[in-house]
Amino acid sequence: MTKSIDELGRLCGALLKAQPGPDGRQKVCDLLKPLLADNAFVDKAIPESTGERELLYEDPELKFCIFAEHKGGAKIGKPHDHGPSWAIYGQAAGETEMTEWELVKAPSKDGPGKVRRARIYKMTPGSAYVYNEGVLHSPSRTAPTRLIRVEGVNLDQFRALRPEYEEVP
């Protein structure tokens, strides 16, 4: 089993190089699941002292990133995608309710986009999901959580471009 974030990063890089695209991302997701259920790995990678979002690894060639996230308190997220990238959310502690959305109308300069709920599921320790480009989703939590998140690129540079969406029945 992977013992360090650097080793995890190298393994993820090998998987993504061997299978670029959704198949490789799913292999990375599957690699994460047992780690997320391993308390020793979680306590080392995402200790209680971890901030809201901390960069743990950035691949020098492929540019994907691994983040540790320690989210405090309750929060209901808004529907979003990850712009030009993909992301993998891996639940390490706590519980997240994830909603995936169907796009009804794209956002425009005249107003927000429209979305309809497509699927809701619980993320618990040991679960991980891939959100490929364009997949609209929103996380909600009622208590603190800890996550490992893998992003195709560092999404901090794209946050300002996030469009707004409104739910329709």
N, C-alpha and C positions, 0 to 999 in steps of 0.2 A: 504494500500500500504506500502511496505517496506520503512522504514525511515532511516536505517543506514546500513553500509557495514557489520557490525557484524550480524545484523538480516538477511541480504541477505545471508551471509555465512552459517548461521544456516539453513535457508530454503533450500539452494542449497544442503547442506549435507543431509538433510532429504530426498530430492528428489532422490539424487544419491544412498543413502542407500536403499530406497524402490525399486528403479529400476536401478540397476547397468547396465551399457552399454548404447547403443545409445538411448534407450527410455527415460532413466533418464536424459541424456544430453539434449535431445530435450525439456524436461520439464523445465530444467534450462534455456535453451535458450528462451522459451516462457515466463518464469518468468521475464527475463531481458527486454524484448521488451517495456513494458509500462514504466519501470524505465528510459530507455534510451530516452524516449520522454518527461520525466518530468524534466523541466528546474531546478527546485529547487533541485531535487536529483542529477542531473548532476553537477550543480554548487558546491554542497557540496562534492560529491565523486571525481570529476575531475576538481578542480578549474583551472583557467588559469595558476596558478603558478606550476601546476603538471609538473614533469619532463617527459622525454621520456618514462619511464617505472618505475612505483612505485608499490611495493607489498602492497596491502591493507589488505589481509586476507589469511591465510593458515590454512586449516583444520587440526587439530592435529591428527585425526584418518585416514581420507581418503587421505590426502596430496594434495588435489586439492588446487589451488591458485586463487585469484582474484586480477587482476592488473588494475591500472589506467594508461592509456597511452595518452600522449599529444604529438602528432607528428607535427613538424613544417615544413612548406614548402613542395615543390614538391618532390616526390620520386617514382620511379618505382621499385617494389620489384621483386625478382627472384622467380621462381617456387620452392616450398619447401613443405614438410610435417612436422609433429611434432614428427618424430621418434617414440619412444615407447608410445607417449601420444596422446591425443586429445586436441582440443582447441575450444573455442567459442569466436568469435569476435562480439562485440556489438558496433554499431556506436552510439555515443552520440552527436557529433557535427561535422560539415563538411561532406564531401562526399568521399567515397572510391570506386574505381572501382575494383572489384574482378574478377580475372580470375581463373577458375578451369581447370585443365590439365588432360589429359589422358596419362598414362604412355605407351610409345611406346617401350622403351628399358631401363632396369634398369642400373643405374650407376655401374661401375666396376673399378678395379684397372687400367684398360687400358684407361679409359676415362669417361666423363660425361654421364649421362643418356639422353634419348631423350623423349621429350614430345610434345603433340599436344593440341592446345586449344580445350576445350570441351564446355565451357560456360563462358559468361561474364555478370556481373550484377552490378548494383549500390547499394552501401550500404549508406543509409541516416539515419538521427537520428530516432531512434526507431526500426531499423532493426538489426537482429542478426542471425548468422548462425553457425551451428556446423560443425567442420572439424574433422571427426573421423580419427583414425589411418590410415595412408597411403593416405589420400586425398591430392593430390597436388593442391596447390593454390598459387596465388601471388596478393598482394594488390598494388594498385597504387593510388596516390593522387596528386592533383595539388595545394592544399592549406592546411593549418593546419587542423588537425582533433583531436578529442578526442574520446577515446574508453574505454570500460570496456572489459577486456579479462579474461576468465576463462580457466584455464589449468588443465589437469588431474594431473600433477605434475609440479613443478617449472622447466620450460624448459630452464632456464639459464644454467643449468648443462649439457645440450645436444647441445648447439649451435655450438660447435666446430665439431660436427659429421655431420653437414648438408652437404649432397652431392650436386654436381652441376648437372644442367640439361640444355640442349639446345633445343630450339624449332625447330620442323620439320614441313613442310607443310602437 
